[in-house]
Amino acid sequence: MRLGSRDWRRPYGRALVVAGLAFLPWAASRPAAESAMWPIGRFEYRVSGKIRPLVLFWIERENVGRASITWICNADGWDGVELLVGSDPARAMGVNRWGYYREERRGGHARIFVPD
């Protein structure tokens, strides 16, 4: 059967129109999707690490990872901050740790995202 043939439209056409009309009130009542957040400022940092295996001395490494803080906003009035911190296992003696935090706020409301 061709898609545009009358044979296809007869059994399925009415059902599709009815299903489409039933869907319209639900779709109209849904809120519009939130606009995307975009960066308005960003700072980059180098991470240094220190380990104290015994009370007598420290083992110290410079530039073992990176960190960034990004300020974000959107047209709906939300603004916020993102923090990303991570280590490079090749520079940090095999330690590979990453962390991410995001907070968005608008007036008295806030949303926080912290992955497990």
C-alpha positions in Angstrom: 0.0 0.0 0.0 1.2 3.5 -0.8 1.1 6.1 1.9 -1.1 8.5 -0.2 -3.5 5.9 -1.5 -7.2 5.9 -0.5 -6.9 2.3 0.8 -4.4 3.4 3.5 -6.5 6.4 4.5 -9.8 4.6 5.0 -9.0 2.4 8.0 -6.4 4.5 9.7 -7.2 8.1 8.7 -10.2 8.6 11.0 -8.4 7.0 13.9 -5.3 9.3 13.4 -7.5 12.4 13.2 -9.4 11.5 16.3 -6.1 10.8 18.2 -4.6 14.0 17.0 -7.6 16.1 18.1 -7.6 14.4 21.5 -3.9 15.3 21.9 -4.3 19.0 21.1 -5.7 20.2 24.5 -3.0 18.4 26.4 -0.3 19.9 24.2 -1.7 23.4 24.5 -1.8 23.2 28.3 1.9 22.2 28.6 4.3 25.0 29.6 6.8 26.1 27.0 10.3 24.5 27.3 12.8 26.5 29.4 15.3 28.4 27.4 18.9 27.2 27.5 21.4 28.6 29.9 24.4 30.4 28.3 27.7 31.4 29.9 28.3 35.1 30.9 31.7 34.6 32.6 34.3 31.9 33.2 37.4 31.5 35.3 39.9 28.7 34.8 42.2 27.4 37.6 45.0 24.9 38.0 44.8 22.3 40.8 47.7 21.5 43.1 47.8 18.5 45.4 49.5 17.7 48.7 49.7 14.4 50.6 51.0 14.0 54.1 51.9 10.3 54.4 53.7 10.8 57.7 53.7 13.6 60.3 57.2 14.6 59.3 56.8 15.6 55.6 54.5 16.5 52.7 54.5 15.2 49.1 53.5 18.0 46.8 52.6 18.2 43.1 51.7 21.3 41.0 49.3 21.4 38.1 47.6 18.0 38.7 44.3 19.0 37.3 41.9 21.8 36.3 38.9 23.6 37.7 36.5 26.1 36.1 33.8 28.3 37.5 31.2 29.5 35.0 28.4 32.0 35.6 25.3 31.3 33.5 22.0 33.0 32.7 19.0 32.7 30.4 16.2 35.0 29.0 13.7 33.7 31.6 15.5 35.5 34.5 17.4 32.4 35.8 21.0 32.8 36.7 23.5 30.5 38.3 26.9 29.0 38.6 28.6 25.8 37.5 31.7 24.4 39.1 33.8 21.6 37.5 36.9 20.2 39.2 39.1 17.3 38.0 42.5 15.7 38.3 44.6 14.2 35.6 45.7 10.7 36.6 49.0 11.0 34.6 50.0 14.0 36.8 48.3 13.1 40.1 50.0 9.7 40.7 47.0 7.7 39.4 44.3 9.6 41.2 41.3 10.4 38.9 38.7 12.5 40.8 36.1 14.7 39.2 33.3 16.8 40.7 30.5 18.9 39.2 28.0 21.3 40.9 25.3 23.5 39.3 23.0 25.9 41.0 20.4 28.0 39.3 18.3 30.7 41.0 15.5 33.1 40.2 14.0 35.3 42.9 13.4 33.1 45.9 13.6 29.8 44.0 16.8 27.7 43.5 17.6 24.5 41.7 20.7 22.5 42.5 22.2 19.7 40.5 24.9 17.5 42.1 25.6 14.1 40.4 26.2 11.0 42.5 
